[in-house]
Amino acid sequence: MIERRIHSTGEMIPVIGLGTWQSFDVSPSSDLDPLKQVLSQMSNAGGKLIDSSPMYGSSEKIIGLLTEDAGTGQFFYATKVWTQGKEEGIQQMENSFRNFRRPVIDLLQVHNLVDWKIHLKTLRQWKEEGRIRYIGITHYTDSMHNELAKIIRSEKIDFVQFNYSITDRNAEKLLLPAASDVGVATLINRPFSEGRLINKVRGKQLPSWANEHGIRNWSEFLLKFIISNPAVTCVIPATSNPAHAKDNFNAGLDPLPGESIRKRMIELVESHK
């Protein structure tokens, strides 16, 4: 899988990760085999990053349960703090360590900028102590891109997470260039616009030129568009379906579309009603 650099350290990370909103929010007593297969697909394809949040129900617990025996470095664990107040944030993050069953969390992010100034102080302290490796901020709406850009320009932050897709390209105007300029790694959420893009192209045939550029299905089409932007570090599609996961992770293989093909991709998707 293609890898991109985390600017603050130079560490390389695979371009396709795994989101867990809704998809991993299941009971520990349910059939977990499909989720085990999703994680196996990611490992087999060379992926690493798993993104979660206390907001995602039992997601953290399920990840911890399924990856408890994973060796150090096999996965890159990312989660968030999503509450008001310093002490409440500390309690929530301590719970994330217990859920993940890990002594170190790779990335802790302030979810949707909730009380971000307070939580960043704790995150920086824990980073210095070695409890977390990277810190970040997140949001999921276009209206917050300016605020995210302002923060990454004024604060020392490793990651910024936000929404970006082939039909939702507001991030190209300011946020992606800002992250590139100041050296902040980017995590992309909502790559399929919460499933609307998949519904938009369902049943439509890929054009022959897509195949000529190594694109074999719509999942690869939509994800390759995103990672072909060099300012994108990693995109995190969520799924509980092993077959869908395989398609998603295969999108991280070369080749990637150039600028002229990107334009054709946009025109094609926008032509589908």
Buried (B, 14 or more C-beta within 10 A) or exposed (E): BBBBEBBBEEBEBBBBBBBBBBBBBBEEEEEBEBBBBBBBBBBEBBBBBBBBBBBBBBBBBBBBBBBEEBEEEEBBBBBBBBBEEEEBBBEBBEEBBEBBBBEEBBBBBBBBBBBBEBBBEBBBEBBEEEBBBBBBBBBBEBEBBBBBBEBBEEBEBBBBBBBBBBBBBBBEEBBBEBBBEBEBBBBBBBBBBBEEBBEBBEEEEBEEEBEEBBBEBBBBBBBBBBBBBEBBBBBBBBBBBBEBBBBBBBBBBEEBBEEEBBEBBBEBBEEEE
